[in-house]
Amino acid sequence: MDSIRIPPELFRFTWGDRAELYVAILHAFTEANERLDTTLGIDDLTAWLRTFGWVPAASDDMLRSALEQLRAWQLVDFIQDHTENYRTALEYERNNVRYSLSRRGEAAFAGVTHAMSVLVSTGALQTAVLDAIGDRLADLVVELDGVSDRRVFTALMELESHLEALRANTKQFNGELQRLLRVEGVDIATFHDVKVSTVAYLEEFLTNLDHRAHVIRTRIDAVLDRGVAWMQRRALNGAELPRFTGVDPGPAWLERRQARWEGLLAWFVGSETAPPRVEQLHAVGRKAIVTLLQVLDRITETRRRASSAVADFRELARWFTVVPAQEDLHRLWATAFGLAPARHAHLAVDDPELIASSVSWWDAPPVPVSPLLRSSGQVQKFSRTGRVRDVAALKAARAERAAAERAELEAAWEFLDTGGPIRLSGMAKLDDRLFERLRELLGQALDSVPGPSGHRRATTSDGRAEILLWLPSDDAIATIRTPRGDFSGPDYVIEIRAVRSRAVRESGDSG
């Protein structure tokens, strides 16, 4: 949404020495427009001001000066009326100039009026508005099946007005509700009654809220089935908009209708990224009920107490001012706050399950306390910390073992390096260590996907060895003898390449 840019002089009339006169003049023009009198002269304006009685009757010079200032702010326009028959030059000079509100003036006064109405209004959660939205949607479905575009326009306008009422009332009520949750008044009984009635109001609103929302969603789906664009075009035909200028007002009107329809969908249908707002309203209402009940509990507990914590501390402070001796002050402090060095409070009995946590310290069995607790804060005497063990030899042994294992692994890959394709039967005899490495490579190769040439390729996790495997062209069987037994299987064609051995051979050839 683009940022709203307000003209700098739009609300300039609301402050200053003559703000009351400016507001009264704009109000007079607005009331005259209600009676279809769009232009006013000085005499007409004076009559309106005397009727309202908002300001003392102003002189003609003062009114002209105020009107000129409003005209400089582009809130008022003036025209010269040559259609009347003036009897004298003075009458002509006085009444030939007629003033009227400009479009900016109408917007400025409407904004002030709306702001004042919001200050004195109270939002509400009205189930009647939800029922009205559902009824207007049903009427809209019926009119879409008919032939009257005017009735489609009327039903759509009523639907939008009810939706706007729902949005405004919900926003104001939510604001008042949040302020109510933060209010801590002097008259506890009054606020207790207000919050109790608010809880009952919320509970009544949330009753059958899901059913009403479901009815509205069902009727929205019915409108969607008939086509939203088609509905809006029929409503535009039924609106019969006039064209005062060369610009067609239809596209802008349709754009506003589409924005209002998207607002209706956001409230009752939602989207993939955001749930319907009516569900959020349901959650807010339930949360508010819980919060209000908690506040009521705190108020009730406060009323049960003989005095509040604030009063207790004030009384204690008064006692501190009248205690004569320093020792008495310390005794009063220890009695009031109980902050004596009782460091044994964290000690437990040998078997905590035998004594319930609700048992008073006075009735619980005694717990042995170390004599060192008061002097040093320790429950027992600790010996000197042991020396840190020297792990240099252990680290060297582990490094040597790791190097030996790495050399052994490299030697195994060196031995298994075939130097080219061979039959598996060519490895007739292997020890257990080499056979495990070979079996690991064979398993990885058989699990891989065959390449375009029919071979299978696999590499060890450390990348030190690579195997290429082809299926045998015959039914030959290979047998490999190991100290633990014989291994038999298809006589695959394999090629094992050890990375280090290849690097060593290449360096040796170049040497």
Secondary structure, DSSP 8 states (H G I E B T S, - for coil): -------TTTTGGGSSTTHHHHHHHHHHHHHHHHTT---B-HHHHHHHHHHH-SS----HHHHHHHHHHHHHTTSEEEEE--SS--SSHHHHHHHSEEEEE-HHHHHHHHHHHHHHHHHH------HHHHHHHHHHHHHHHHHHTSS-HHHHHHHHHHHHHHHHHHHHHHHHHHHHHHHHHH---S-HHHHHHHHHHHHHHHHHHHTTHHHHHHHHHHHHHHHHHH-HHHHHHHHHHHH----SSSS-SHHHHHHHHHHHHHHHHHHHT--SSS--HHHHHHHHHHHHHHHHHHHHHHHHHHHHSSS-HHHHHHHHHHHHHH--SHHHHHHHHHHHH--S--GGGG---S-GGGS-TTS-TTTS------THHHHHS-SS-----------HHHHHHHHHHHHHHHHHHHHHHHHH--SS-EEGGG--B--HHHHHHHHHHHHHHHHS---TTS-EEEE-TTSSEEEEEE--SS--EEEEEETTEEEEEE--EEEEEEHHHHHHHHHHHH-
